[in-house]
Each structure stands twice: as structure tokens, then as C-alpha cells.
Amino acid sequence: MKKYLFIINPVSGKGRGRKHLPEIKDYLDKMSISHEIIITEKPGHATLIANERQNLFDVIVSVGGDGTLNEIINGIDPGSKTILGVIPIGSGNDFAFNLLMSKNIEESLDIIFRNENHILCDVCELEYSNGKINSTKKRFINNFGLGFDAQVAYINQHKKIGSGITSYIIAVLRALMKYKSINYTLSFEDERIIGEKLLLTFGNGTSSGGGFYLTPNAKINDNLLDITTIEFISRFKLLQKLPMALINKMETVKEAKMYKAEKADISLNGDFYIHTDGEASLISADKISVKVLNDKLKFINNTRN
């Protein structure tokens, strides 16, 4: 019998993790599932739990949003044989939607325990340094961004108003109050892109922020990063173009350029916002490297592969 570890973020999705805990417990007891439930207590806790417990369980289930899953994949060894499952209850659940997981708790549990479909997913890594201190590495499973979308993620993370995609739209409007460009040099394969941009995003999944399709052609198992750059445009034009990301029409936006690569390097200076799977921070760096790792992670999914 498989052993399952459920890592639950109680504050995810405005407290949905705590709210649905009794429902999850009842389901597991009714089905006589061999399991353990651990409630996270602070940021970064899911990383510690996953790292310490990964070899004790056959399946680790993330109950939260993209941020909770990001913590877990940063705790699990690359190439681990542990199977991962996702119950999406966060503000942004973009990676889970690539797996066609349901936001209904019971339906997601049914998929996890009754669906034998697994998919080997790419895991990506970024490394940054400012030439003065040791470099910092972070893994991501859905997307990494810098510039305007990272600023939006930072506002949504630290000064959230509302929930779901509504909170991201409000964060966009608030970010417009401190609207500025980011200058960088992006290098990959035979490409070299220099200039003043609105944002730069790397996608393993198709969307971020609960449904903004910035990398609409991305696939979670193709060994490639999908890269989108957007030229710096006026506030008014941004508000005109923003709906295109929400209705999956980014390819019609002439200021947006899309590429694919296994790895890329970014040169830039100063302090700027970044986010990995929606978890944002303000960093100082002069070089960032991004790549798809050779080792994959196995996920339970609801696709018909």
C-alpha cells in the first residue's frame, strides 16, 4: 500500500487550506489511505518538510497554490522517485491547471487516488549573483519572471486585496503607480536581446498569476523554456493589451516576442523584482542564468496521455 504525505498550507487561498482540512481528513479515513498530514507553520516550512520526509513516502501531495508547490519542489531532490500530487486551493493554481486538476477538493482527491496517469515534468533552475557574494539558486516548476510581472507578484504577495485572479488585477493597477522599465541583455543560443523592456518571463507552464497566458505555447515536459519579452509601453497601452493575456491571445500583441531555449543568461544591474512560481522578492544581481534541469519530477495528472 502506498504511503501519502499531505503538506497543507493553512493560509493558502485566503484560508482555504484550513477550511478544507476536515474534508480531506474525512476522505482519507473513509478510503483507509495510509497517510500523514502536516500543516505548514511559516514560509519555507514546506521545503523543510519535503526534504526531510521525501524518502518516507511514495507520494507527496501539495495542498495550496503555486507557492506551496514551489517550496516542495525546492525541498525534493531532483530526479527523486517520489510521486507528486497537487490539490489546487491557492490564489494562483496555474501549474495544477497544466495537469488538469480540479479545484473541487473531492474531485482532486479522486484523481490522486484513482488515476494511474503520471507525467514526468521538467524542473527549471535559476542562479543569480552580483559578483560580490556567493550565488543563489532557486528551482521553479511553472514560471520565473522579472520586471513588471514580478512587481505585480510582489504586491499581491505582501499587500494582497481580494483573492484569485481579482487580486492579481488589483495588484496590476497598483503596480502602475510605480511603473518603470527594466534594462537587460538576454542571451540564448544565437539570440542576443538588448534594451528597455516591460518584463521578461520564462515559462514551463502556460500561465501565471491565476490565468495570465504570458507563455501560451509552453509544455511542461518538452525540455524547453518558453521565453516572452514585452517592450516597454505606456500605461494606457498596457491596459489595452492586458486583456490579451487573460484570453490567451498574447501572440497578437506586437510588442511581445516569444522564443524557446534550453537555457539563457541575463545581464543587468541594480535592484529589481523577481518571482519564481509567484513567490516574489527584491534582489540585487548583475547576472542570472536560467536552465531546464536534466532530472525530472513525476506528477499525478488528469490528462489523457
Number of C-alpha atoms within 10 A of each C-alpha: 6 10 13 22 23 20 26 26 29 21 18 21 21 15 14 19 24 15 13 15 17 11 11 18 15 11 15 17 11 9 10 9 15 13 16 14 14 12 18 18 12 10 11 16 18 27 20 15 19 25 17 12 13 20 14 13 17 15 23 25 23 27 27 26 27 32 26 27 30 24 25 25 22 22 21 23 17 15 14 14 15 18 19 25 28 30 27 29 29 25 26 27 30 26 26 24 20 19 19 15 24 19 15 11 18 14 12 20 20 12 20 22 15 9 13 10 14 18 19 17 18 24 24 27 18 19 15 22 17 17 10 8 9 9 13 12 14 16 24 27 24 30 28 28 25 22 22 27 28 27 27 26 30 22 21 26 19 10 12 14 15 16 17 18 17 14 22 27 20 17 23 21 14 16 20 17 9 9 16 17 15 20 17 19 14 19 16 16 11 5 11 12 12 13 13 16 20 23 23 25 25 31 29 31 28 24 26 28 25 24 19 23 24 32 28 20 18 23 19 22 15 14 21 22 27 26 24 20 21 20 17 21 16 13 14 9 10 13 14 10 18 16 14 17 20 17 11 18 15 23 17 11 13 10 15 18 14 17 15 19 17 16 22 21 18 20 16 17 13 11 11 17 20 26 22 25 31 30 19 24 18 14 13 15 21 16 18 19 17 23 20 23 17 11 14 20 22 18 22 22 25 21 13 6 7
